[in-house]
């Protein structure tokens, strides 16, 4: 049996704002609203369904996106154009920097709901760093 992640629900203060934010940064499309969800589909078929929740029920989550070198350049340019704070590390101790782990590049930033997002060009464990 083949098991694949099909979709996940991401809590947001404003489902439309969070979906449009992620789609813009990653160069993806926002899908049509479906019930309480605003979907954003990735190229591997996983759909991120954004749902508005009471802000007191928001818990910060981490979402990492594997992108090509060209996609990294385009997404990172949009991060900088938006004036977003970004970090080379998940603990936010290296602001204004990117990392070069595993022979690639990576960067962390926050979405409108406070979730920690990461884009990286090499999956973890590809090489020693």
LUMTI-453675 format. One record per atom (N, C-alpha, C): residue in one letter; x, y, z. Coordinates in steps of 0.2 Angstrom, whole numbers, plus 5000, padded with zeros to 4 digits. Example, Ala and Ser with C-alpha at 12.3 -4.5 7.8 and 13.67 -1.06 7.14 Angstrom:
2
A506649725039
A506249785039
A506649845039
S506449895035
S506849955036
S506450005039
***
This chain:
129
X500449945000
X500050005000
X500450065000
X500350114996
X500650174996
X500350225000
X500650265004
X500350315009
X500650385007
X500250425006
X500450495004
X500050545008
X500350605010
X499950655014
X499550685008
X498850695009
X498450725004
X498250795006
X498050805012
X497950875014
X498050885022
X498150945024
X498150965031
X497751025032
X497451035038
X497151105040
X497651145044
X497651205041
X498151255045
X497651305048
X497751315055
X497351365058
X497651435057
X497151485056
X497351555054
X496951605058
X497151665059
X496751715061
X496251735056
X496451735049
X496051755043
X496251705038
X495851655036
X496051605032
X496251635025
X495851685022
X496051705016
X496751745016
X496851785021
X497451815022
X498051775022
X498051715026
X498551665027
X498651635020
X498151615017
X498151575011
X498451615005
X498251675005
X498551725000
X499251735001
X499451745007
X500151755009
X500651705007
X500451645009
X500851585007
X500851574999
X500351584996
X500251574989
X500751624985
X500751684988
X501151744985
X501851724986
X502051704992
X502751694993
X503051634989
X502651584989
X502851524985
X502751524978
X502351574975
X502151574968
X501651524967
X501251504971
X500651454970
X500051494969
X499451454968
X498851484967
X498351464973
X497951514975
X497451504980
X496851474976
X496651414979
X496051384976
X495351414978
X494851384976
X494151414977
X493951394985
X493651434988
X493451424995
X492951364995
X493151315000
X492751255000
X492551255008
X491851265009
X491651265016
X492051325020
X492351305025
X492651355029
X493451355027
X493651325022
X494351315020
X494451355014
X495151385014
X495451415008
X496051375006
X496051335001
X496551284999
X497151314995
X497751294997
X498351304993
X498651234991
X498651224985
X498951154983
X499751164981
X500151114984
X500851114982
X500951064976
X501451064973
X501651034966
X501550954967
X501650934973
X501650854975
X500950834977
X500450874976
X499750854977
X499550864984
X499950894988
X499650904995
X499350974995
X498750974998
X498351034999
X498351065006
X498551125007
X498551155013
X497851195014
X497451175018
X496751205019
X496751255025
X496751315024
X496751365029
X496051375032
X496051375038
X495351385042
X495451435047
X494951485047
X494951535052
X494751505059
X495151525064
X494951495071
X495051555076
X494751555081
X494851605087
X495551605088
X495851665088
X496551675089
X496851645096
X496451645101
X496651615107
X496751535106
X496551505101
X496651435100
X497151425095
X497551475092
X498051465088
X498651445092
X498951385089
X499651365091
X500151365086
X500651395087
X501151405082
X501351335079
X501351325073
X501651265069
X502151275065
X502551225062
X503051235058
X502951205051
X503051235046
X502851205039
X503551225035
X503851165032
X504451175028
X504251155021
X504451195016
X504351185009
X505051175005
X505051115002
X505651104998
X505551134991
X506051174989
X505951214983
X506551204979
X506551224972
X507151224968
X507551284969
X508151284967
X508551344968
X508251404965
X507951404959
X507551464956
X506951484960
X506651434962
X506051444967
X506251484973
X506851454976
X507051494982
X507251564980
X507551574975
X507751644973
X507151684972
X506651664969
X505951704968
X505651714975
X505551654979
X505251664985
X505551714990
X506251704990
X506651744995
X506651814992
X506551834986
X506451904984
X505851924986
X505251884986
X504651914988
X504651924996
X504951884999
X505051895007
X505351955008
X505951975004
X506252035006
X505852095003
X505552084997
X505052144995
X504552155000
X504252105003
X503752115008
X503952145015
X504652155015
X504952185021
X504852135027
X504852065026
X504752015031
X505352005035
X505351995041
X505951975045
X506051905044
X506651885043
X506851815041
X507451795045
X507551735046
X508151705050
X508451645046
X509051635048
X509351575046
X509251515050
X508951515055
X508851465060
X508151465063
X507851405065
X507251405068
X507151445075
X507651455078
X507651485085
X507651565084
X507751585078
X507751655076
X508251695080
X508851665080
X509451695083
X509951725077
X509751715071
X510151745066
X509751775061
X509451835063
X509051875058
X509451905052
X509051915047
X509351945041
X509851895037
X509851835039
X510351785036
X509951725033
X510251685029
X509951625027
X510451575029
X510351505028
X510751455030
X510951415024
X511551375024
X511751335019
X511851265021
X511351245024
X511351175027
X511251125021
X511551065022
X511451005018
X511651025010
X512051065009
X512251085003
X511751124999
X511351155002
X510851204999
X510751265003
X510151295002
X509951355006
X509351355009
X509251385015
X508651385018
X508551455022
X507851465023
X507751525027
X507051515031
X506951545036
X506351545040
X506051615041
X505351615041
X504951675042
X504251655044
X503951705047
X503251695050
X502751715045
X502151675045
X501551695042
X501151745046
X500551765043
X500151815047
X499851785053
X499751715054
X499551685060
X500051675065
X500751685063
X501251665068
X501551595067
X501351565061
X501651495060
X502351505057
X502851465059
X503551465057
X503551435050
X503751465045
X503751435038
X504551435036
X504651385032
X505351375030
X505351355023
X505851385019
X505951365012
X506651335012
X506751275009
X507451245008
X507551215002
X508151214999
X508251184993
X508551114993
X508751094999
X508951025000
X508650995006
X508350935005
X508050905011
X508650885017
X508350885023
X508850875028
X509150805027
X509750795029
X510150735029
X510450725022
X510450765017
X510750755011
X511550755011
X511850795016
X512550795016
X512750825023
X513350815026
X513550845032
X513650915032
X513350945037
X513451025038
X513651035045
***
